[in-house]
Amino acid sequence: MDKVKVSNIRVYAHHGCLKEETAIGSEYLVNVSVDADLTKASISDKLSETVDYVHINHIVKEEMKIPSKLLEHVGKRILDRIFLEIEIVKKAEVEVSKINPPIGGDVEKVTIVLKQKRKK
């Protein structure tokens, strides 16, 4: 299985359980890795036969605009849309990181990682 990775998508969003987090917002980094058979695309040189990373970036930015209490929730929405909209994808992994989380300490970021396989 081949891979397409889109790394360090930077977005400003309003996720969190605290009222201040959703009001003020903060910076996030999102990484997406998908597994697909890229054999046809490697021969044909056609965008229609591969995973369009512009499409992945678009999905991430749209889903990150919708406030969620949990990073797990937004990550699952990203995965669901990838499988719904990009048929060639067999497996996907998404990492959502909150930069400088308000947890009472000097912490660079917190990250959730979700993995999913296409259901038959």
N, C-alpha and C positions, 0 to 999 in steps of 0.2 A: 504494500500500500504506500502511496506517495503522500506528501504533505504540502500544505500551503499554510504559512504562518504570517499573521499580521501582528506586529509587536509594538507595544507602548503607544497605543492610541490614547491621546491625552484629551480628557474632557472635564468640563466643570459641571457639576451636577448637585442635586439636592437630596441625597439619600441619608438615612440615619433614623435612629429611634428617638434622639433628643430633638426637642422643638427647635433649638438653635441650629442644629445641623441642617434641617430642612429649610429653615429661613435663610441662613447665610450661605450654605453650600460649601463645597470644597473641591479640590482637584482629585482626579482619579486617573489611573492607568489601566487599560484593558489590553490583554493579550489573547489572541484567538489562534488556535491551531486546528486544522481540519485534515482528515485523512480521506483521500479519494484516489481513484485510478486516473492518473494523468497521462496515460499512454497515448490515447487518441490526440490529445492536445499537443503532446511533444512531437508528433508526426505531422499533424495538420496545420499547426500554427494558428488555430482558430480560437478566439476568446470564448465562443459558445460551447467549446468542449473542455473547458477547464473551470476552476473555481475562481470567480472574479473577486479579487481582493478589494476592489472598490465597493462591491456589493456588501462584503463583510463589514467594511468600515461604516457604510451607511446604516446597516442594521444596528451596530454598536451605538452609534451616535443617536439614533432615534430612540432606542430602548433606554439609554442613559438619561434622556430628557424626562422620562417618566419617574417621578419620585417613588422610592421604595424604602421601607424601614430597614430591610436586610439586603446586603450585597448578594446573598444567595438567591434572593427573589429576582433581582435584575439579571444575574448570571443565567438563571434558568430561562428567563424570557429571551435572552440572546440566543441560547442554544435552540429553543423551540423554533425561533424564526429561521435560523440557519437550516434546520432540517425541513422546515416547511417550504422555504424559498429556493434552496440550492440542492437539487435532486441528486447530484453526483456525490455529495458528502456522505461518507459511511460512518465516520466517527468524528467527534469534535471535543475540544477542551477549551474552556474559557477561564481566564483569571481576571478577577476584578480587584483592584487594589485601591484603598483609600489612603491618600498621602496625608501625613501628619494628622492622624486620627486624634480626636479629643478624649484620650483615655488616661489623662493624668500622669504622663511620663514622656520621656524623650524617645518617641517611636517614629521611625521613618515612614512606615506604612503597615497596613494590615491587608492581607490578601485571602480571598476565597478561590478555590479551584474546583470547578465542576467538569465532569466528563460524562459523555453520553454516546451511545451507539444508536444508529438508525434502527428503528423497530421494523420488522419485516412487513 
